[in-house]
Amino acid sequence: MNRPVLYQVVPTDNYTVYLYYDNGEVKLYDCSFIFNENGVFDKIKNIDSFKNLCTIMNHSLAFDISGQRDVSNCIDICPDTIYEDSISCDAKQQDLELIIGK
């Protein structure tokens, strides 16, 4: 897949992340699945940790759990997954409100 390059992530208060791509696309990715997972995701279930550790590593949405920008010690989500499973911010406002909980 020839996907655009992710260059900025902005986490929200409800476990979603705005994704900004180099082709001008802005998408919204829902990370609430972490509550159904155990193990490594426990480190980002706290909203402050989720927001503070959210970054880009390994060319994808990631969480810098070591605080050292160590690409081998982070939680990163497959770039294809975040691109394909996120909703375009061009979508209807009501669809976005369902995802971000307004």
A tleap script that builds the chain and sets N, CA, C and O, in Angstrom:
source leaprc.protein.ff14SB
mol = sequence {
  NMET ASN ARG PRO VAL LEU TYR GLN VAL VAL
  PRO THR ASP ASN TYR THR VAL TYR LEU TYR
  TYR ASP ASN GLY GLU VAL LYS LEU TYR ASP
  CYS SER PHE ILE PHE ASN GLU ASN GLY VAL
  PHE ASP LYS ILE LYS ASN ILE ASP SER PHE
  LYS ASN LEU CYS THR ILE MET ASN HIE SER
  LEU ALA PHE ASP ILE SER GLY GLN ARG ASP
  VAL SER ASN CYS ILE ASP ILE CYS PRO ASP
  THR ILE TYR GLU ASP SER ILE SER CYS ASP
  ALA LYS GLN GLN ASP LEU GLU LEU ILE ILE
  GLY CLYS
}
set mol.1.N position { 0.842 -1.176 0.000 }
set mol.1.CA position { 0.000 0.000 0.000 }
set mol.1.C position { 0.888 1.241 0.000 }
set mol.1.O position { 1.818 1.345 0.800 }
set mol.2.N position { 0.608 2.149 -0.871 }
set mol.2.CA position { 1.348 3.401 -0.934 }
set mol.2.C position { 0.589 4.458 -0.132 }
set mol.2.O position { -0.189 5.242 -0.675 }
set mol.3.N position { 0.840 4.452 1.165 }
set mol.3.CA position { 0.094 5.325 2.053 }
set mol.3.C position { 0.879 6.611 2.301 }
set mol.3.O position { 2.109 6.606 2.246 }
set mol.4.N position { 0.172 7.720 2.575 }
set mol.4.CA position { 0.864 8.971 2.880 }
set mol.4.C position { 1.638 8.864 4.192 }
set mol.4.O position { 1.409 7.955 4.991 }
set mol.5.N position { 2.548 9.797 4.398 }
set mol.5.CA position { 3.403 9.792 5.581 }
set mol.5.C position { 2.715 10.535 6.730 }
set mol.5.O position { 2.243 11.661 6.566 }
set mol.6.N position { 2.670 9.891 7.877 }
set mol.6.CA position { 2.122 10.498 9.083 }
set mol.6.C position { 3.156 11.463 9.649 }
set mol.6.O position { 4.307 11.085 9.870 }
set mol.7.N position { 2.748 12.715 9.886 }
set mol.7.CA position { 3.721 13.666 10.410 }
set mol.7.C position { 3.304 14.343 11.710 }
set mol.7.O position { 4.114 15.045 12.315 }
set mol.8.N position { 2.062 14.152 12.156 }
set mol.8.CA position { 1.658 14.729 13.433 }
set mol.8.C position { 0.511 13.913 14.013 }
set mol.8.O position { -0.360 13.436 13.285 }
set mol.9.N position { 0.523 13.759 15.346 }
set mol.9.CA position { -0.571 13.104 16.060 }
set mol.9.C position { -1.005 14.016 17.197 }
set mol.9.O position { -0.180 14.649 17.856 }
set mol.10.N position { -2.309 14.073 17.414 }
set mol.10.CA position { -2.858 14.896 18.497 }
set mol.10.C position { -3.870 14.043 19.257 }
set mol.10.O position { -4.969 13.792 18.762 }
set mol.11.N position { -3.498 13.594 20.473 }
set mol.11.CA position { -4.422 12.788 21.262 }
set mol.11.C position { -5.523 13.645 21.882 }
set mol.11.O position { -5.327 14.832 22.146 }
set mol.12.N position { -6.676 13.032 22.110 }
set mol.12.CA position { -7.804 13.728 22.720 }
set mol.12.C position { -8.073 13.163 24.120 }
set mol.12.O position { -7.421 12.217 24.563 }
set mol.13.N position { -9.033 13.760 24.790 }
set mol.13.CA position { -9.394 13.330 26.139 }
set mol.13.C position { -10.216 12.052 26.183 }
set mol.13.O position { -10.503 11.542 27.266 }
set mol.14.N position { -10.595 11.535 25.043 }
set mol.14.CA position { -11.440 10.334 25.042 }
set mol.14.C position { -10.833 9.186 24.232 }
set mol.14.O position { -11.549 8.403 23.607 }
set mol.15.N position { -9.509 9.102 24.255 }
set mol.15.CA position { -8.790 7.983 23.655 }
set mol.15.C position { -8.943 7.883 22.146 }
set mol.15.O position { -8.954 6.788 21.582 }
set mol.16.N position { -9.059 9.025 21.505 }
set mol.16.CA position { -8.946 9.084 20.053 }
set mol.16.C position { -7.728 9.934 19.735 }
set mol.16.O position { -7.251 10.695 20.576 }
set mol.17.N position { -7.231 9.796 18.517 }
set mol.17.CA position { -6.038 10.540 18.103 }
set mol.17.C position { -6.272 11.092 16.699 }
set mol.17.O position { -6.629 10.358 15.778 }
set mol.18.N position { -6.063 12.401 16.558 }
set mol.18.CA position { -6.080 12.996 15.219 }
set mol.18.C position { -4.762 12.672 14.546 }
set mol.18.O position { -3.695 12.819 15.143 }
set mol.19.N position { -4.841 12.232 13.303 }
set mol.19.CA position { -3.675 11.854 12.507 }
set mol.19.C position { -3.542 12.824 11.342 }
set mol.19.O position { -4.485 12.994 10.569 }
set mol.20.N position { -2.403 13.452 11.206 }
set mol.20.CA position { -2.159 14.409 10.127 }
set mol.20.C position { -1.137 13.807 9.164 }
set mol.20.O position { -0.033 13.430 9.557 }
set mol.21.N position { -1.535 13.728 7.893 }
set mol.21.CA position { -0.696 13.117 6.859 }
set mol.21.C position { -0.151 14.174 5.896 }
set mol.21.O position { -0.710 15.261 5.755 }
set mol.22.N position { 0.952 13.822 5.241 }
set mol.22.CA position { 1.627 14.775 4.358 }
set mol.22.C position { 0.870 15.085 3.074 }
set mol.22.O position { 1.268 15.985 2.335 }
set mol.23.N position { -0.207 14.364 2.792 }
set mol.23.CA position { -1.007 14.661 1.605 }
set mol.23.C position { -2.198 15.562 1.931 }
set mol.23.O position { -3.059 15.790 1.082 }
set mol.24.N position { -2.243 16.076 3.175 }
set mol.24.CA position { -3.315 16.972 3.599 }
set mol.24.C position { -4.459 16.280 4.311 }
set mol.24.O position { -5.346 16.946 4.844 }
set mol.25.N position { -4.455 14.958 4.329 }
set mol.25.CA position { -5.526 14.235 5.018 }
set mol.25.C position { -5.410 14.398 6.530 }
set mol.25.O position { -4.316 14.402 7.093 }
set mol.26.N position { -6.556 14.530 7.163 }
set mol.26.CA position { -6.646 14.504 8.617 }
set mol.26.C position { -7.646 13.411 8.945 }
set mol.26.O position { -8.775 13.416 8.454 }
set mol.27.N position { -7.218 12.470 9.785 }
set mol.27.CA position { -8.072 11.342 10.133 }
set mol.27.C position { -8.144 11.233 11.651 }
set mol.27.O position { -7.326 11.808 12.369 }
set mol.28.N position { -9.133 10.489 12.122 }
set mol.28.CA position { -9.322 10.292 13.547 }
set mol.28.C position { -9.315 8.797 13.832 }
set mol.28.O position { -10.103 8.040 13.265 }
set mol.29.N position { -8.408 8.380 14.724 }
set mol.29.CA position { -8.260 6.967 15.065 }
set mol.29.C position { -8.756 6.725 16.486 }
set mol.29.O position { -8.377 7.439 17.414 }
set mol.30.N position { -9.593 5.728 16.646 }
set mol.30.CA position { -10.173 5.380 17.937 }
set mol.30.C position { -9.295 4.338 18.632 }
set mol.30.O position { -9.141 3.219 18.142 }
set mol.31.N position { -8.725 4.714 19.772 }
set mol.31.CA position { -7.848 3.807 20.526 }
set mol.31.C position { -8.561 3.168 21.708 }
set mol.31.O position { -7.903 2.562 22.554 }
set mol.32.N position { -9.870 3.278 21.795 }
set mol.32.CA position { -10.578 2.748 22.957 }
set mol.32.C position { -10.469 1.227 23.065 }
set mol.32.O position { -10.806 0.663 24.106 }
set mol.33.N position { -10.008 0.559 22.017 }
set mol.33.CA position { -9.809 -0.888 22.068 }
set mol.33.C position { -8.834 -1.285 23.163 }
set mol.33.O position { -8.842 -2.434 23.603 }
set mol.34.N position { -7.993 -0.358 23.613 }
set mol.34.CA position { -6.987 -0.699 24.631 }
set mol.34.C position { -7.629 -1.181 25.926 }
set mol.34.O position { -6.992 -1.891 26.704 }
set mol.35.N position { -8.881 -0.804 26.167 }
set mol.35.CA position { -9.557 -1.230 27.388 }
set mol.35.C position { -9.962 -2.693 27.345 }
set mol.35.O position { -10.269 -3.284 28.380 }
set mol.36.N position { -9.966 -3.278 26.164 }
set mol.36.CA position { -10.271 -4.693 26.015 }
set mol.36.C position { -9.010 -5.550 25.988 }
set mol.36.O position { -9.090 -6.773 25.873 }
set mol.37.N position { -7.855 -4.914 26.093 }
set mol.37.CA position { -6.574 -5.608 26.018 }
set mol.37.C position { -5.867 -5.517 27.368 }
set mol.37.O position { -6.033 -4.544 28.103 }
set mol.38.N position { -5.088 -6.528 27.678 }
set mol.38.CA position { -4.265 -6.520 28.888 }
set mol.38.C position { -2.809 -6.493 28.488 }
set mol.38.O position { -2.475 -6.569 27.306 }
set mol.39.N position { -1.951 -6.386 29.474 }
set mol.39.CA position { -0.523 -6.417 29.206 }
set mol.39.C position { 0.031 -5.053 28.887 }
set mol.39.O position { -0.108 -4.119 29.678 }
set mol.40.N position { 0.654 -4.929 27.744 }
set mol.40.CA position { 1.379 -3.712 27.387 }
set mol.40.C position { 0.477 -2.482 27.371 }
set mol.40.O position { 0.935 -1.384 27.688 }
set mol.41.N position { -0.785 -2.642 27.012 }
set mol.41.CA position { -1.685 -1.494 26.934 }
set mol.41.C position { -2.056 -0.936 28.303 }
set mol.41.O position { -2.562 0.182 28.397 }
set mol.42.N position { -1.809 -1.705 29.370 }
set mol.42.CA position { -2.085 -1.205 30.723 }
set mol.42.C position { -1.340 0.100 30.988 }
set mol.42.O position { -1.809 0.936 31.761 }
set mol.43.N position { -0.206 0.275 30.364 }
set mol.43.CA position { 0.629 1.467 30.589 }
set mol.43.C position { 0.028 2.742 30.024 }
set mol.43.O position { 0.459 3.836 30.389 }
set mol.44.N position { -0.962 2.628 29.138 }
set mol.44.CA position { -1.555 3.842 28.554 }
set mol.44.C position { -3.057 3.947 28.799 }
set mol.44.O position { -3.735 4.736 28.141 }
set mol.45.N position { -3.578 3.171 29.727 }
set mol.45.CA position { -5.003 3.240 30.026 }
set mol.45.C position { -5.366 4.490 30.822 }
set mol.45.O position { -6.515 4.931 30.782 }
set mol.46.N position { -4.422 5.059 31.534 }
set mol.46.CA position { -4.633 6.334 32.216 }
set mol.46.C position { -4.610 7.440 31.164 }
set mol.46.O position { -3.687 7.492 30.352 }
set mol.47.N position { -5.603 8.322 31.163 }
set mol.47.CA position { -5.720 9.340 30.106 }
set mol.47.C position { -4.495 10.247 30.042 }
set mol.47.O position { -4.077 10.635 28.951 }
set mol.48.N position { -3.917 10.588 31.184 }
set mol.48.CA position { -2.719 11.441 31.166 }
set mol.48.C position { -1.547 10.727 30.503 }
set mol.48.O position { -0.818 11.328 29.713 }
set mol.49.N position { -1.363 9.452 30.820 }
set mol.49.CA position { -0.298 8.677 30.169 }
set mol.49.C position { -0.569 8.540 28.684 }
set mol.49.O position { 0.336 8.700 27.865 }
set mol.50.N position { -1.800 8.248 28.338 }
set mol.50.CA position { -2.189 8.133 26.932 }
set mol.50.C position { -1.797 9.387 26.159 }
set mol.50.O position { -1.180 9.300 25.098 }
set mol.51.N position { -2.156 10.545 26.691 }
set mol.51.CA position { -1.902 11.799 25.983 }
set mol.51.C position { -0.425 12.186 26.003 }
set mol.51.O position { 0.103 12.664 24.999 }
set mol.52.N position { 0.241 11.983 27.130 }
set mol.52.CA position { 1.643 12.405 27.252 }
set mol.52.C position { 2.616 11.505 26.493 }
set mol.52.O position { 3.668 11.965 26.050 }
set mol.53.N position { 2.278 10.251 26.345 }
set mol.53.CA position { 3.185 9.310 25.678 }
set mol.53.C position { 2.904 9.152 24.184 }
set mol.53.O position { 3.680 8.516 23.470 }
set mol.54.N position { 1.812 9.719 23.717 }
set mol.54.CA position { 1.416 9.611 22.311 }
set mol.54.C position { 2.402 10.370 21.418 }
set mol.54.O position { 2.712 11.533 21.676 }
set mol.55.N position { 2.884 9.713 20.378 }
set mol.55.CA position { 3.890 10.311 19.495 }
set mol.55.C position { 3.905 9.544 18.168 }
set mol.55.O position { 3.035 8.715 17.902 }
set mol.56.N position { 4.892 9.835 17.361 }
set mol.56.CA position { 5.147 9.066 16.140 }
set mol.56.C position { 6.498 8.380 16.298 }
set mol.56.O position { 7.512 9.031 16.546 }
set mol.57.N position { 6.497 7.095 16.155 }
set mol.57.CA position { 7.729 6.306 16.142 }
set mol.57.C position { 7.523 5.176 15.141 }
set mol.57.O position { 6.398 4.718 14.942 }
set mol.58.N position { 8.583 4.736 14.524 }
set mol.58.CA position { 8.499 3.669 13.528 }
set mol.58.C position { 7.495 4.019 12.427 }
set mol.58.O position { 6.818 3.141 11.891 }
set mol.59.N position { 7.408 5.299 12.102 }
set mol.59.CA position { 6.547 5.810 11.035 }
set mol.59.C position { 5.058 5.607 11.311 }
set mol.59.O position { 4.257 5.513 10.381 }
set mol.60.N position { 4.692 5.539 12.596 }
set mol.60.CA position { 3.299 5.278 12.924 }
set mol.60.C position { 2.930 5.889 14.274 }
set mol.60.O position { 3.785 6.404 14.993 }
set mol.61.N position { 1.653 5.820 14.598 }
set mol.61.CA position { 1.174 6.197 15.915 }
set mol.61.C position { 1.835 5.288 16.935 }
set mol.61.O position { 1.838 4.066 16.785 }
set mol.62.N position { 2.394 5.894 17.972 }
set mol.62.CA position { 3.103 5.102 18.978 }
set mol.62.C position { 2.971 5.763 20.345 }
set mol.62.O position { 2.550 6.913 20.471 }
set mol.63.N position { 3.346 4.998 21.353 }
set mol.63.CA position { 3.360 5.490 22.724 }
set mol.63.C position { 4.738 5.208 23.289 }
set mol.63.O position { 5.159 4.056 23.389 }
set mol.64.N position { 5.435 6.271 23.657 }
set mol.64.CA position { 6.825 6.212 24.116 }
set mol.64.C position { 6.864 5.811 25.586 }
set mol.64.O position { 7.044 6.658 26.461 }
set mol.65.N position { 6.695 4.519 25.857 }
set mol.65.CA position { 6.567 4.064 27.233 }
set mol.65.C position { 7.861 4.184 28.035 }
set mol.65.O position { 7.811 4.226 29.264 }
set mol.66.N position { 9.010 4.241 27.378 }
set mol.66.CA position { 10.277 4.372 28.105 }
set mol.66.C position { 10.644 5.828 28.358 }
set mol.66.O position { 11.448 6.127 29.242 }
set mol.67.N position { 10.050 6.742 27.575 }
set mol.67.CA position { 10.410 8.151 27.704 }
set mol.67.C position { 11.765 8.484 27.104 }
set mol.67.O position { 12.266 9.595 27.278 }
set mol.68.N position { 12.358 7.535 26.402 }
set mol.68.CA position { 13.701 7.704 25.846 }
set mol.68.C position { 13.717 7.771 24.323 }
set mol.68.O position { 14.787 7.767 23.714 }
set mol.69.N position { 12.538 7.833 23.700 }
set mol.69.CA position { 12.430 7.813 22.236 }
set mol.69.C position { 13.118 6.579 21.649 }
set mol.69.O position { 13.727 6.640 20.581 }
set mol.70.N position { 13.012 5.470 22.360 }
set mol.70.CA position { 13.605 4.204 21.957 }
set mol.70.C position { 12.593 3.444 21.101 }
set mol.70.O position { 11.573 2.975 21.605 }
set mol.71.N position { 12.880 3.325 19.807 }
set mol.71.CA position { 11.923 2.692 18.885 }
set mol.71.C position { 11.718 1.214 19.174 }
set mol.71.O position { 10.750 0.622 18.696 }
set mol.72.N position { 12.610 0.610 19.945 }
set mol.72.CA position { 12.432 -0.800 20.292 }
set mol.72.C position { 11.715 -0.965 21.631 }
set mol.72.O position { 11.433 -2.087 22.051 }
set mol.73.N position { 11.417 0.160 22.308 }
set mol.73.CA position { 10.725 0.098 23.592 }
set mol.73.C position { 9.541 1.063 23.581 }
set mol.73.O position { 9.455 1.990 24.386 }
set mol.74.N position { 8.644 0.814 22.650 }
set mol.74.CA position { 7.446 1.634 22.531 }
set mol.74.C position { 6.276 0.736 22.140 }
set mol.74.O position { 6.458 -0.417 21.748 }
set mol.75.N position { 5.085 1.285 22.254 }
set mol.75.CA position { 3.904 0.599 21.746 }
set mol.75.C position { 3.575 1.295 20.434 }
set mol.75.O position { 3.154 2.452 20.433 }
set mol.76.N position { 3.763 0.609 19.334 }
set mol.76.CA position { 3.404 1.213 18.052 }
set mol.76.C position { 2.333 0.364 17.379 }
set mol.76.O position { 2.296 -0.860 17.508 }
set mol.77.N position { 1.479 1.053 16.670 }
set mol.77.CA position { 0.353 0.402 15.999 }
set mol.77.C position { 0.650 0.392 14.505 }
set mol.77.O position { 1.131 1.383 13.956 }
set mol.78.N position { 0.373 -0.692 13.868 }
set mol.78.CA position { 0.672 -0.861 12.447 }
set mol.78.C position { 0.195 0.351 11.643 }
set mol.78.O position { -0.970 0.735 11.750 }
set mol.79.N position { 1.076 0.962 10.840 }
set mol.79.CA position { 0.680 2.131 10.050 }
set mol.79.C position { -0.497 1.878 9.122 }
set mol.79.O position { -1.335 2.758 8.929 }
set mol.80.N position { -0.569 0.678 8.541 }
set mol.80.CA position { -1.705 0.360 7.671 }
set mol.80.C position { -3.004 0.296 8.473 }
set mol.80.O position { -4.054 0.731 8.001 }
set mol.81.N position { -2.925 -0.243 9.678 }
set mol.81.CA position { -4.109 -0.340 10.539 }
set mol.81.C position { -4.642 1.035 10.889 }
set mol.81.O position { -5.840 1.287 10.758 }
set mol.82.N position { -3.759 1.936 11.337 }
set mol.82.CA position { -4.268 3.253 11.737 }
set mol.82.C position { -4.821 4.026 10.542 }
set mol.82.O position { -5.784 4.781 10.673 }
set mol.83.N position { -4.213 3.832 9.393 }
set mol.83.CA position { -4.700 4.545 8.204 }
set mol.83.C position { -6.057 3.984 7.753 }
set mol.83.O position { -6.991 4.741 7.490 }
set mol.84.N position { -6.153 2.675 7.669 }
set mol.84.CA position { -7.372 2.043 7.155 }
set mol.84.C position { -8.527 2.081 8.155 }
set mol.84.O position { -9.686 2.175 7.752 }
set mol.85.N position { -8.226 2.010 9.444 }
set mol.85.CA position { -9.276 1.940 10.462 }
set mol.85.C position { -9.668 3.299 11.034 }
set mol.85.O position { -10.544 3.368 11.896 }
set mol.86.N position { -9.051 4.360 10.582 }
set mol.86.CA position { -9.407 5.696 11.073 }
set mol.86.C position { -10.477 6.298 10.168 }
set mol.86.O position { -10.663 5.873 9.028 }
set mol.87.N position { -11.162 7.281 10.695 }
set mol.87.CA position { -12.223 7.941 9.935 }
set mol.87.C position { -11.704 9.284 9.439 }
set mol.87.O position { -11.039 10.015 10.173 }
set mol.88.N position { -12.012 9.593 8.203 }
set mol.88.CA position { -11.608 10.866 7.624 }
set mol.88.C position { -12.346 11.996 8.330 }
set mol.88.O position { -13.537 11.880 8.617 }
set mol.89.N position { -11.659 13.063 8.604 }
set mol.89.CA position { -12.311 14.215 9.235 }
set mol.89.C position { -13.181 14.956 8.241 }
set mol.89.O position { -13.822 15.945 8.599 }
set mol.90.N position { -13.217 14.498 7.002 }
set mol.90.CA position { -14.156 15.015 6.018 }
set mol.90.C position { -15.508 14.325 6.146 }
set mol.90.O position { -16.473 14.695 5.477 }
set mol.91.N position { -15.566 13.311 7.022 }
set mol.91.CA position { -16.815 12.574 7.205 }
set mol.91.C position { -17.861 13.473 7.838 }
set mol.91.O position { -17.563 14.569 8.313 }
set mol.92.N position { -19.083 12.990 7.834 }
set mol.92.CA position { -20.172 13.760 8.418 }
set mol.92.C position { -19.884 14.061 9.887 }
set mol.92.O position { -19.322 13.223 10.591 }
set mol.93.N position { -20.257 15.223 10.342 }
set mol.93.CA position { -20.032 15.637 11.718 }
set mol.93.C position { -20.644 14.645 12.709 }
set mol.93.O position { -20.053 14.378 13.755 }
set mol.94.N position { -21.806 14.103 12.396 }
set mol.94.CA position { -22.447 13.174 13.321 }
set mol.94.C position { -21.618 11.901 13.494 }
set mol.94.O position { -21.602 11.319 14.579 }
set mol.95.N position { -20.928 11.464 12.433 }
set mol.95.CA position { -20.068 10.294 12.545 }
set mol.95.C position { -18.896 10.588 13.473 }
set mol.95.O position { -18.535 9.753 14.303 }
set mol.96.N position { -18.307 11.758 13.337 }
set mol.96.CA position { -17.202 12.134 14.206 }
set mol.96.C position { -17.665 12.246 15.655 }
set mol.96.O position { -16.945 11.842 16.568 }
set mol.97.N position { -18.852 12.788 15.869 }
set mol.97.CA position { -19.358 12.945 17.232 }
set mol.97.C position { -19.571 11.599 17.898 }
set mol.97.O position { -19.408 11.485 19.112 }
set mol.98.N position { -19.935 10.568 17.129 }
set mol.98.CA position { -20.074 9.239 17.677 }
set mol.98.C position { -18.732 8.706 18.158 }
set mol.98.O position { -18.657 8.042 19.192 }
set mol.99.N position { -17.674 8.997 17.409 }
set mol.99.CA position { -16.350 8.490 17.753 }
set mol.99.C position { -15.739 9.264 18.915 }
set mol.99.O position { -15.180 8.663 19.833 }
set mol.100.N position { -15.840 10.582 18.884 }
set mol.100.CA position { -15.170 11.373 19.928 }
set mol.100.C position { -16.061 11.644 21.121 }
set mol.100.O position { -15.615 12.250 22.095 }
set mol.101.N position { -17.305 11.213 21.069 }
set mol.101.CA position { -18.171 11.263 22.226 }
set mol.101.C position { -18.748 12.610 22.584 }
set mol.101.O position { -18.991 12.872 23.762 }
set mol.102.N position { -18.974 13.461 21.628 }
set mol.102.CA position { -19.579 14.775 21.938 }
set mol.102.C position { -21.071 14.654 21.997 }
set mol.102.O position { -21.761 15.644 22.244 }
savepdb mol mol.pdb
quit
